[in-house]
């Protein structure tokens, strides 16, 4: 900061050292009830008293010219029954002097008051003041130290420091809670948003559990702590992300790992911020002592990976970045538990403000294939190549959403665009479902541009009727090169289309007041018309998920992407009900059905994928869907949804859940039903129930039990139990999960452990989870 800068803060701390004080006083004000501070005043304070010394102030000021930290405005110090107030407290960093200035008043436990205009703290009291210096940040985090220095308000150094996101880490009942990190030296860099610890020790519930040489804690990111693991192929593993070095404006993190069967792995990460650009380069490598423990391409001496990511924020509204990962073999990241998901290599740019969202990405998806038992390197290579070729390369995957309010009469213009270009080297087919193999994507190159603009408004007709018209126009341009040899694949073609859209939403909310409750009932009728091709994208790559329920029954288009769209004239009819109880409870319910009235039904068009299949929307009238949700304070919450076939009265799917909780005790239950659906290859009913019980046993401690039961097979599915602790800042637990009936528990059991460290605002900075099976 240049000149004088201010930061709102409160200063508090814990002190257990003896107090021995020498001070000098300026002339006191001549008030009869007040006295000049006597020379032996501080000698009256017991020398061996452990307690809490706290310093409070309204504002903390850093004066760059004098290199001083100034706490001013209602400055207060409390210790062992003694109180001190002043207008300002000044800490001169170069000389180490501490002064209290302006209306200084000392009050002893008997109520005697001594005043002065200026007091310079020396010796024991000055050291106690510095030892007690704690910065309480606005989010409740405490940083305390024996000595503190400020570097132009950007970098702050705490000697013998303590970082405590839980503040004092003592609750109102005197219980020690949360976690702290104590270190020989703590450096907070406000520019890089990072906290650096030298020789830190981690305390959980006041008990030191881990000592490290280095630790870096990004203020906005997760933290890596040492972790242990086991795998029968690498043995016992110990991962140590400990060695952190700040070099030339960047941070180098060394992450060695030891594996009892495979040897030593070295991982490293370089992170640097240059202006608006933040980038990382990370990698790891291991020379396996026993490569034969792995199959396929993993059976090699050296294995490793290299990864780079970056983010550039030239303005508040724009973010650009990249991510790229390469590995020696397709299962390395999974085998050593570095990354389990599909690798996504991409370059992207994102724009976001109050009215517009835009995102464009070029993406490559690389599956991680695990070799089978005894699989050769050649076989694994061929299977990996096939898996990669089935994944599409996007060039680009772009979307834009914009909303513009046109005036005070609630007119609104909506614009959306989608551009998806794909290259796929091989057809991507599913397993056989019900005798049919569905296609997730066709071989070849395809491109699809969709543009849609619409106007909408809401009118309130006398009597309370709400009428919302919607007029839109959608344009599509798509092309496909016809490379696929599958019988269901479309031929090579280019498709240009325009789809006019007209919709009308009519609602008539009725308010009903009864004793203790207010209910609003709203009958709803929607008419939606589209005149265009049902598959405007030619090939369906992004619209294969359709699920009819109360969440989308009143929707103009239920397809998840742009490659498919509803067509023809469709009516959605139903009723919603919302009740608010005066005691804080609530109830929400809805029921509805969708009817295809005229024109081609977009859901009945086959494109080789599962889009629209088995949803009932392909019929003239869909299933009736209904839902109910309710809550009554903290005592009860629950709800359920179901589908009903009006032609047969059958229930294709239903689920319910309910929870009753009181003072930490909780009982919850679930019920799920799904009928067979031959179109999707579902040939067996799903019919199961579940129950969970939570019992508090002490402050923040609880035990949990749960089970689920398959009513069709008439056997247990899972049984679990756990002991857990959670005080908002620290959560951990250990439990077991058993599969199948009791007779199978010896063959299917799992032991699980979890640890969560959270900062203020419930931000998780450490999340560890382990699972060991038999």
C-alpha positions in Angstrom: 0.0 0.0 0.0 1.2 3.5 -0.7 1.0 6.2 2.0 -1.2 5.3 4.9 -3.6 2.4 4.3 -6.2 1.1 6.7 -7.5 -2.4 7.3 -10.4 -3.1 9.7 -9.4 -5.7 12.2 -9.8 -6.8 15.8 -6.7 -7.9 17.7 -6.9 -10.7 20.2 -4.6 -13.4 21.6 -3.8 -16.0 24.2 -0.8 -15.4 26.6 0.6 -17.7 29.2 3.8 -16.0 30.1 4.5 -14.1 33.3 3.9 -10.3 33.3 6.7 -8.0 34.5 6.3 -4.4 33.5 8.2 -1.1 33.6 6.5 2.0 32.0 6.7 5.7 32.0 3.7 8.0 32.3 3.0 11.5 31.1 1.2 13.9 33.5 -2.2 12.8 34.4 -5.5 14.7 34.1 -6.6 16.3 37.4 -9.8 14.4 38.0 -10.5 13.6 41.6 -11.8 10.1 41.0 -8.8 9.3 38.9 -5.2 8.9 39.9 -1.7 8.9 38.3 -0.6 5.4 37.5 1.8 4.5 40.4 5.3 3.1 39.6 4.5 -0.2 41.3 1.2 -0.7 39.6 2.2 -3.6 37.4 4.1 -5.3 40.3 0.7 -5.9 41.8 -0.2 -8.3 38.9 0.7 -11.8 39.9 3.9 -12.9 38.0 2.7 -16.5 37.3 -0.8 -16.1 36.0 -1.9 -18.0 32.9 -4.8 -16.4 31.1 -6.0 -14.6 28.1 -4.5 -11.2 27.1 -6.6 -9.6 24.4 -6.2 -6.4 22.4 -9.1 -4.9 20.5 -9.4 -1.9 18.2 -11.8 -0.6 15.5 -9.1 0.0 12.8 -5.6 -1.2 12.1 -3.4 1.3 10.1 -0.1 0.6 8.4 2.0 3.8 8.0 4.6 3.1 5.4 6.6 6.3 6.1 7.2 5.5 9.8 7.0 1.7 9.4 4.4 1.6 12.2 1.3 -0.5 12.8 -1.4 1.6 14.5 -4.4 0.2 16.2 -6.9 3.0 16.8 -10.4 3.6 17.9 -11.7 2.1 21.2 -8.4 0.3 21.9 -8.9 -2.1 24.7 -6.6 -4.6 26.6 -7.8 -7.1 29.1 -5.9 -9.5 31.3 -6.4 -11.2 34.7 -9.1 -8.7 35.7 -7.1 -5.6 34.6 -8.4 -3.4 31.8 -6.6 -0.8 29.7 -8.3 1.6 27.2 -6.8 4.2 24.9 -7.4 6.1 21.7 -4.5 4.5 19.9 -1.8 1.8 20.2 1.3 2.3 18.1 3.8 -0.4 17.3 7.1 0.9 15.7 8.5 -2.1 13.8 12.0 -0.8 13.5 12.6 0.0 17.1 10.1 -2.4 18.7 8.5 0.4 20.8 4.9 0.2 21.7 2.9 3.3 22.8 -0.6 3.9 24.1 -1.7 7.4 23.2 -4.8 9.5 24.1 -7.1 9.0 27.1 -5.1 6.1 28.4 -6.9 4.5 31.4 -5.8 1.5 33.5 -8.5 -0.1 35.8 -7.5 -2.7 38.3 -9.8 -5.6 39.5 -11.0 -3.4 42.4 -12.2 -0.7 40.1 -9.5 1.9 40.8 -8.8 3.9 37.6 -5.5 5.5 36.6 -5.1 7.7 33.6 -2.5 9.3 31.4 -2.2 10.9 27.9 0.7 8.7 26.7 2.3 5.5 28.0 5.3 3.8 26.5 5.3 0.1 27.1 8.7 -1.5 27.9 10.2 -4.8 28.9 7.8 -7.5 30.0 4.6 -5.7 29.1 5.9 -4.7 25.7 7.0 -8.3 25.0 3.7 -9.5 26.2 1.9 -7.1 23.9 3.9 -8.4 20.9 3.5 -12.0 21.9 -0.2 -11.4 22.1 -0.5 -9.7 18.7 -3.2 -11.5 16.8 -4.9 -10.4 13.6 -8.5 -11.5 13.6 -9.6 -11.3 10.0 -13.1 -10.5 8.9 -13.9 -14.1 8.3 -13.0 -15.1 11.8 -9.6 -16.5 11.1 -6.9 -15.7 13.7 -3.2 -15.2 13.0 -1.1 -14.7 16.1 2.6 -14.4 16.7 5.4 -13.6 19.1 6.6 -11.0 16.6 4.9 -9.5 13.6 6.1 -7.4 10.7 4.2 -5.8 7.8 5.6 -5.2 4.4 3.6 -2.4 2.7 0.4 -4.1 3.6 1.1 -7.0 1.1 3.3 -9.4 2.9 3.0 -10.1 6.7 5.5 -12.2 8.6 4.6 -13.8 11.9 7.4 -15.3 14.0 6.3 -18.3 16.2 2.9 -17.9 14.5 -0.4 -19.7 14.8 -3.0 -19.9 12.0 -6.4 -20.7 13.4 -9.5 -20.6 11.1 -11.7 -21.3 14.1 -10.5 -18.1 16.0 -9.9 -19.0 19.6 -11.0 -22.6 18.8 -13.0 -22.7 22.0 -16.8 -22.9 21.9 -19.2 -21.4 24.3 -19.1 -24.5 26.5 -15.3 -24.4 26.8 -14.7 -27.3 24.4 -11.6 -27.1 22.2 -12.7 -27.4 18.6 -11.3 -27.2 15.1 -7.7 -27.1 13.9 -4.6 -24.9 14.0 -1.3 -24.7 12.4 1.6 -23.6 14.5 4.9 -22.7 12.8 8.3 -21.1 13.5 7.5 -18.6 10.7 4.2 -17.8 8.9 4.2 -15.5 5.8 0.9 -14.3 4.3 1.1 -12.9 0.8 -2.0 -11.0 0.0 -1.0 -10.5 -3.6 -0.5 -14.2 -4.3 -3.3 -15.2 -1.9 -1.0 -17.8 -0.2 0.0 -18.6 3.4 3.5 -20.1 3.8 4.4 -22.1 6.9 8.0 -23.0 8.0 8.4 -25.9 10.3 4.6 -26.2 10.9 2.7 -28.6 13.2 -0.9 -29.4 12.7 -3.1 -29.5 15.8 -6.5 -31.2 15.8 -8.7 -30.4 18.9 -5.6 -28.9 20.5 -3.4 -32.0 20.0 -0.4 -31.9 17.8 -0.7 -34.7 15.2 1.7 -33.9 12.4 5.0 -32.1 12.0 6.2 -30.9 8.6 9.2 -29.0 7.3 7.1 -26.8 5.0 3.5 -26.2 4.2 1.8 -24.0 1.6 -1.9 -23.1 2.1 -3.5 -21.2 -0.9 -6.2 -18.9 0.5 -8.7 -19.9 -2.2 -7.6 -23.5 -2.9 -7.3 -26.9 -1.3 -4.3 -28.0 0.7 -2.3 -31.2 0.2 -1.2 -33.0 3.4 0.8 -36.3 3.6 -1.4 -39.3 2.8 -0.9 -43.0 3.1 -2.5 -45.7 0.9 -2.3 -49.3 0.0 -2.5 -51.3 -3.2 -1.4 -54.9 -3.7 0.6 -53.8 -6.8 2.6 -51.0 -5.2 2.3 -52.0 -1.6 2.1 -49.4 1.2 2.4 -45.9 -0.2 3.3 -42.7 1.6 2.8 -39.4 -0.2 4.7 -36.4 1.2 3.9 -33.0 -0.4 6.2 -31.2 2.1 9.1 -29.4 0.5 8.0 -26.0 -0.6 10.4 -23.3 -1.9 9.7 -19.8 -3.0 12.0 -19.0 -6.0 12.0 -15.9 -8.2 8.4 -15.0 -7.6 7.2 -18.6 -7.9 6.6 -21.6 -5.7 8.3 -25.0 -6.2 6.6 -27.9 -4.4 8.4 -31.2 -4.2 6.2 -34.2 -3.6 8.2 -37.4 -2.9 6.4 -40.7 -2.5 7.6 -44.0 -1.2 6.0 -47.4 -2.2 7.1 -50.5 -0.4 6.9 -52.7 -3.5 7.7 -50.2 -6.3 10.2 -47.8 -4.8 10.6 -44.0 -4.9 8.5 -41.6 -6.9 9.3 -37.9 -7.2 6.6 -35.4 -8.0 7.1 -31.7 -8.5 4.9 -28.7 -9.1 6.0 -25.1 -10.2 3.4 -22.4 -9.6 3.8 -18.8 -10.5 1.7 -15.6 -10.9 2.9 -13.0 -13.4 0.5 -10.1 -13.6 -2.9 -11.5 -14.6 -1.4 -14.9 -15.5 -1.2 -17.8 -13.1 0.3 -21.1 -14.4 1.5 -24.4 -13.0 3.7 -27.1 -14.4 3.6 -30.4 -12.6 4.9 -33.9 -13.1 5.9 -37.2 -11.5 8.0 -40.2 -12.3 8.9 -43.6 -10.9 11.3 -46.3 -11.8 9.3 -49.4 -10.8 11.2 -52.0 -8.8 8.6 -54.7 -9.7 7.0 -53.7 -13.1 5.7 -57.2 -13.5 3.0 -56.4 -10.8 1.2 -54.5 -13.6 -0.2 -55.8 -16.9 -0.3 -54.3 -20.4 1.4 -51.0 -21.0 1.9 -50.5 -17.3 4.4 -53.4 -17.2 7.4 -51.1 -17.9 10.3 -49.9 -15.7 9.8 -46.1 -15.9 6.4 -44.5 -15.6 5.4 -40.9 -15.2 3.3 -37.9 -16.3 3.5 -34.2 -17.1 0.8 -31.6 -16.7 0.4 -27.9 -17.3 -2.5 -25.6 -16.4 -2.9 -21.9 -16.6 -5.4 -19.1 -16.1 -5.3 -15.6 -17.5 -7.7 -12.9 -16.3 -7.1 -9.7 -18.3 -10.4 -8.2 -17.1 -12.9 -8.9 -14.4 -15.3 -10.3 -17.1 -12.8 -12.5 -19.1 -11.0 -15.7 -18.1 -8.8 -17.6 -20.4 -6.8 -20.8 -19.7 -5.6 -24.2 -20.6 -5.0 -27.7 -19.3 -2.9 -30.4 -20.8 -1.8 -33.8 -19.4 0.4 -36.5 -21.0 1.4 -39.8 -19.4 3.7 -42.7 -20.3 0.8 -45.1 -20.3 -3.0 -44.9 -20.0 -3.4 -46.3 -16.5 -0.5 -44.6 -14.7 -2.6 -41.8 -13.2 -5.2 -44.3 -11.9 -2.7 -46.9 -10.7 -1.0 -44.4 -8.5 -4.2 -42.6 -7.6 -3.2 -39.2 -9.1 -6.3 -38.9 -11.2 -9.2 -41.3 -11.8 -11.3 -39.4 -14.3 -11.0 -39.1 -18.1 -8.2 -36.7 -18.8 -9.5 -33.5 -20.5 -7.0 -31.5 -22.4 -8.4 -28.1 -23.4 -7.9 -24.4 -24.2 -10.8 -22.2 -23.2 -12.0 -18.6 -22.8 -15.0 -17.5 -20.7 -16.9 -14.2 -20.5 -19.3 -13.5 -17.7 -21.2 -10.3 -16.6 -24.7 -9.5 -15.4 -26.4 -10.2 -18.7 -24.1 -12.4 -20.8 -22.3 -15.7 -20.4 -20.0 -17.0 -23.2 -17.7 -20.0 -23.2 -15.6 -21.5 -26.0 -13.4 -24.6 -25.6 -11.2 -26.8 -27.8 -11.1 -30.2 -26.0 -9.6 -33.6 -26.2 -10.8 -36.4 -24.0 -8.4 -39.2 -23.1 -9.8 -42.3 -21.2 -7.7 -44.1 -18.7 -7.9 -47.7 -19.5 -6.8 -50.3 -16.9 -5.3 -53.5 -18.4 -7.0 -56.7 -17.7 -5.5 -59.6 -15.8 -2.6 -60.9 -17.8 -3.3 -58.6 -20.8 -0.4 -58.0 -23.1 1.0 -54.6 -24.0 -0.1 -55.0 -27.6 -3.7 -55.9 -26.5 -3.8 -53.0 -24.1 -2.4 -50.6 -26.7 -5.1 -51.6 -29.2 -7.9 -51.3 -26.6 -6.6 -47.8 -25.5 -6.4 -46.7 -29.1 -10.0 -47.8 -29.7 -11.2 -46.0 -26.5 -9.4 -42.7 -27.6 -10.8 -43.0 -31.1 -14.4 -43.3 -29.8 -13.9 -40.0 -27.9 -14.6 -36.9 -29.9 -12.3 -34.0 -30.4 -14.2 -30.7 -30.1 -13.2 -27.8 -32.3 -14.9 -25.9 -30.8 -17.4 -26.4 -28.1 -18.9 -23.0 -27.7 -22.0 -21.5 -26.2 -23.5 -18.0 -25.5 -26.4 -17.0 -23.3 -27.6 -13.4 -23.2 -30.6 -11.8 -21.5 -31.6 -8.2 -22.1 -34.5 -6.4 -20.2 -36.2 -4.1 -22.7 -38.0 -1.8 -20.4 -40.1 -1.2 -17.3 -43.1 -3.3 -18.7 -41.1 -6.5 -18.1 -40.4 -7.2 -21.8 -37.3 -9.3 -22.1 -35.1 -10.5 -25.0 -33.3 -13.8 -24.8 -30.5 -14.9 -27.1 -28.6 -18.2 -27.1 -26.1 -19.8 -29.5 -24.3 -23.1 -29.6 -21.5 -24.2 -31.9 -20.2 -27.8 -31.7 -17.6 -29.1 -34.1 -16.5 -32.8 -33.6 -14.1 -35.2 -35.0 -14.5 -38.9 -34.0 -12.3 -41.6 -35.4 -14.5 -44.5 -34.5 -18.2 -45.1 -33.8 -19.0 -45.0 -30.1 -21.6 -47.6 -29.3 -23.1 -48.8 -26.1 -23.4 -52.3 -24.7 -26.5 -54.2 -25.9 -29.6 -53.0 -24.2 -32.7 -55.2 -24.6 -31.3 -56.6 -27.8 -30.4 -53.2 -29.2 -27.1 -51.4 -29.3 -27.4 -47.6 -29.0 -24.9 -45.1 -30.5 -23.4 -42.3 -28.4 -21.6 -40.8 -31.4 -20.8 -41.6 -35.1 -17.4 -41.8 -36.7 -16.4 -38.8 -38.8 -16.5 -35.0 -38.7 -19.6 -33.0 -37.9 -20.4 -29.4 -37.1 -23.6 -27.8 -35.8 -24.3 -24.1 -35.3 -27.5 -23.1 -33.5 -28.8 -19.6 -33.0 -32.0 -18.7 -31.1 -33.6 -15.4 -30.2 -36.8 -14.9 -28.4 -39.0 -12.2 -26.9 -41.1 -12.8 -23.8 -43.3 -10.8 -21.4 -45.7 -11.3 -18.6 -49.1 -9.7 -18.4 -51.5 -9.7 -15.4 -55.1 -9.8 -16.6 -57.7 -8.3 -14.3 -58.8 -11.0 -11.9 -55.2 -12.3 -11.4 -54.7 -14.3 -14.5 -51.0 -14.4 -15.5 -50.3 -14.6 -19.3 -46.8 -15.0 -20.6 -46.3 -15.1 -24.4 -43.1 -16.3 -26.0 -42.1 -15.8 -29.6 -38.8 -17.0 -30.9 -36.9 -18.1 -34.0 -34.2 -20.8 -34.1 -31.8 -21.2 -36.9 -29.5 -24.3 -37.5 -26.7 -25.1 -39.8 -25.2 -28.6 -39.6 -23.0 -30.8 -41.6 -21.8 -34.4 -41.4 -19.3 -36.2 -43.7 -21.0 -39.6 -43.5 -17.9 -41.6 -42.5 -19.8 -44.1 -40.3 -20.6 -47.5 -41.8 -23.3 -48.3 -39.3 -26.8 -48.9 -40.7 -28.3 -46.3 -38.3 -25.9 -43.6 -39.3 -27.1 -40.7 -41.5 -25.6 -40.1 -44.9 -23.2 -37.3 -45.7 -25.3 -34.1 -45.9 -25.6 -30.4 -45.0 -28.8 -29.2 -43.3 -30.0 -25.6 -43.0 -33.2 -25.0 -41.1 -35.2 -22.4 -39.4 -37.7 -23.2 -36.6 -40.3 -20.6 -35.6 -41.3 -21.0 -31.9 -44.5 -19.8 -30.3 -45.5 -20.5 -26.7 -48.0 -19.4 -24.2 -47.9 -19.9 -20.5 -51.1 -19.2 -18.6 -51.4 -19.4 -14.9 -54.1 -18.5 -12.4 -52.7 -18.4 -8.9 -55.3 -18.5 -6.2 -54.5 -17.5 -2.6 -56.3 -19.3 0.2 -55.9 -18.3 3.9 -56.7 -20.9 6.5 -55.9 -21.0 10.2 -52.2 -21.0 10.6 -51.4 -21.3 6.9 -51.4 -19.6 3.5 -51.8 -21.6 0.3 -51.3 -20.6 -3.3 -52.8 -22.9 -5.9 -51.9 -22.3 -9.5 -53.4 -24.2 -12.4 -51.0 -24.0 -15.4 -51.6 -24.5 -19.1 -48.7 -24.2 -21.6 -49.0 -24.4 -25.4 -45.7 -24.8 -27.3 -45.4 -24.9 -31.1 -42.2 -25.7 -33.1 -42.1 -26.2 -36.8 -38.6 -27.6 -37.7 -36.6 -30.8 -38.0 -36.5 -33.0 -34.9 -32.7 -33.6 -35.4 -31.4 -30.3 -36.6 -27.8 -31.4 -35.8 -28.0 -34.4 -38.1 -26.0 -36.5 -35.6 -27.0 -36.5 -32.0 -24.0 -35.9 -29.7 -25.4 -33.7 -26.9 -29.1 -34.5 -26.5 -29.2 -38.1 -25.3 -30.4 -37.5 -21.7 -34.2 -37.0 -21.3 -36.0 -37.7 -18.0 -39.6 -36.6 -17.4 -40.4 -35.5 -13.9 -41.9 -32.5 -12.1 -38.7 -30.5 -12.5 -39.2 -30.2 -16.3 -42.9 -30.9 -16.9 -43.5 -27.2 -17.5 -40.6 -26.8 -19.9 -40.6 -25.6 -23.5 -37.8 -28.1 -24.5 -36.6 -31.0 -22.4 -33.6 -32.1 -24.5 -30.3 -31.4 -22.8 -28.5 -30.1 -25.8 -29.0 -28.5 -29.2 -28.8 -31.6 -31.6 -32.4 -32.5 -30.9 -35.6 -30.4 -30.3 -39.3 -30.8 -29.6 -41.5 -30.4 -32.7 -45.1 -30.0 -33.4 -47.8 -28.6 -31.1 -47.5 -29.7 -27.5 -49.6 -28.9 -24.4 -48.3 -29.1 -20.8 -51.0 -29.0 -18.2 -50.9 -29.3 -14.4 -51.2 -27.6 -11.0 -48.7 -26.4 -8.5 -49.4 -25.8 -4.8 -47.3 -23.9 -2.3 -48.3 -23.7 1.4 -46.5 -21.6 4.1 -47.3 -22.3 7.7 -47.1 -19.5 10.3 -44.8 -21.7 12.4 -42.2 -21.8 9.6 -43.2 -25.1 7.9 -43.8 -25.3 4.2 -45.3 -27.7 1.6 -44.9 -27.7 -2.1 -46.6 -30.0 -4.6 -47.1 -30.3 -8.3 -48.7 -32.6 -10.8 -48.7 -32.5 -14.6 -48.8 -34.2 -17.9 -47.6 -33.4 -21.4 -49.7 -34.0 -24.6 -48.6 -34.0 -28.2 -51.5 -32.4 -30.1 -50.4 -32.0 -33.8 -47.5 -32.2 -36.2 -44.4 -34.5 -36.0 -43.5 -35.6 -32.5 -39.8 -34.9 -32.0 -39.5 -37.5 -29.3 -40.7 -40.3 -31.6 -37.9 -39.8 -34.1 -35.1 -42.5 -33.9 -31.6 -41.3 -34.4 -29.7 -44.3 -33.1 -29.3 -42.9 -29.6 -31.4 -43.2 -26.4 -32.7 -39.6 -26.8 -36.4 -39.7 -26.0 -36.6 -43.6 -25.8 -38.7 -45.0 -23.0 -39.7 -41.6 -21.6 -43.4 -41.8 -22.6 -43.0 -38.4 -24.4 -42.9 -40.3 -27.7 -46.6 -41.1 -27.1 -49.6 -38.8 -27.6 -49.9 -38.4 -23.8 -47.0 -38.8 -21.5 -47.0 -40.3 -18.0 -48.5 -38.2 -15.3 -45.8 -36.9 -13.0 -46.4 -35.8 -9.5 -44.1 -34.5 -6.7 -44.4 -33.5 -3.1 -41.8 -31.8 -0.8 -42.3 -30.6 2.7 -40.4 -29.3 5.7 -41.3 -28.4 9.3 -38.5 -26.5 10.9 -35.6 -28.8 11.7 -37.9 -31.6 12.8 -39.0 -33.0 9.5 -38.1 -32.8 5.8 -39.0 -35.1 3.0 -40.7 -35.6 -0.3 -41.3 -38.0 -3.2 -42.0 -38.2 -6.9 -43.7 -40.7 -9.1 -44.8 -41.4 -12.6 -48.2 -42.9 -13.5 -49.2 -44.4 -16.8 -52.8 -43.1 -17.3 -53.5 -45.9 -19.9 -52.9 -48.8 -17.5 -52.7 -47.2 -14.1 -49.2 -48.7 -13.7 -46.5 -46.8 -11.9 -43.2 -46.9 -13.9 -41.1 -45.2 -11.3 -41.4 -43.8 -7.8 -39.2 -42.6 -5.0 -39.7 -41.2 -1.5 -37.5 -40.0 1.3 -38.2 -38.6 4.8 -36.0 -37.4 7.7 -37.0 -36.7 11.3 -34.4 -34.9 13.4 -34.3 -33.4 16.9 -31.4 -32.2 19.0 -28.9 -34.3 16.9 -31.0 -37.4 16.7 -32.1 -38.3 13.2 -34.0 -41.1 11.5 -34.3 -41.1 7.7 -35.8 -43.6 5.2 -35.8 -44.0 1.4 -38.0 -46.0 -1.0 -37.3 -46.5 -4.7 -39.2 -48.3 -7.4 -38.5 -48.7 -11.1 -40.4 -51.0 -13.4 -38.9 -52.8 -16.3 -38.2 -50.8 -19.4 -37.3 -53.1 -22.3 -36.6 -50.2 -24.6 -33.6 -49.3 -22.5 -32.7 -52.9 -21.7 -34.0 -52.8 -18.1 -35.4 -56.3 -17.6 -35.6 -56.5 -13.8 -37.6 -54.4 -11.4 -35.8 -52.2 -8.9 -37.6 -52.2 -5.6 -35.7 -51.4 -2.4 -35.9 -49.5 0.9 -33.3 -47.9 3.1 -33.0 -46.5 6.6 -30.3 -44.4 8.4 -30.1 -43.6 12.1 -27.9 -40.9 13.7 -27.4 -40.8 17.5 -25.4 -38.0 19.2 -23.2 -39.3 22.0 -21.3 -36.1 23.0 -20.7 -32.6 21.8 -19.9 -32.9 18.0 -19.7 -36.7 18.2 -22.3 -39.1 16.7 -22.7 -42.6 15.6 -24.5 -43.5 12.4 -26.1 -46.8 11.2 -27.7 -47.6 7.9 -29.0 -50.4 5.8 -30.7 -50.9 2.4 -32.8 -53.9 1.4 -33.7 -55.3 -2.0 -37.4 -56.3 -1.9 -37.2 -58.1 -5.2 -34.3 -60.4 -4.3 -35.4 -60.4 -0.6 -31.9 -59.7 0.7 -29.8 -57.0 2.2 -27.9 -54.7 -0.2 -25.6 -52.7 2.1 -25.2 -52.3 5.8 -23.0 -49.6 7.3 -21.9 -48.0 10.5 -19.7 -45.1 11.4 -18.4 -43.0 14.3 -18.1 -39.3 13.3 -17.0 -36.0 14.6 -17.9 -32.6 13.1 -17.6 -29.1 14.7 -17.8 -27.1 11.4 -14.1 -26.6 11.1 -12.9 -30.2 11.7 -14.7 -33.4 10.6 -13.5 -36.9 10.7 -14.9 -40.4 10.9 -14.3 -44.1 10.6 -16.8 -46.7 9.6 -17.4 -49.9 7.8 -19.6 -50.9 4.8 -20.8 -54.5 4.3 -22.3 -55.7 1.1 -25.1 -58.3 0.5 -26.7 -60.6 3.0 -25.0 -61.4 6.4 -23.6 -64.7 5.0 -21.6 -62.6 2.4 -20.2 -60.0 4.8 -16.9 -61.9 5.2 -16.3 -61.6 1.4 -17.6 -58.1 0.9 -16.7 -55.5 3.5 -14.9 -52.2 3.5 -13.4 -50.0 6.1 -13.6 -46.2 5.4 -11.9 -43.2 6.9 -12.4 -39.5 6.1 -10.9 -36.2 7.3 -12.1 -32.8 6.4 -10.5 -29.4 7.4 -12.6 -26.4 6.7 -11.8 -22.7 6.8 -14.3 -19.8 7.4 -17.3 -19.8 5.2 -17.4 -23.6 5.2 -14.6 -23.7 2.5 -12.9 -27.1 2.5 -9.1 -26.8 2.4 -8.3 -30.5 3.1 -10.5 -33.4 2.1 -9.1 -36.9 2.6 -11.0 -40.2 2.1 -9.7 -43.7 2.3 -11.4 -47.0 1.7 -9.9 -50.5 2.4 -11.8 -53.6 1.2 -11.1 -57.2 1.9 
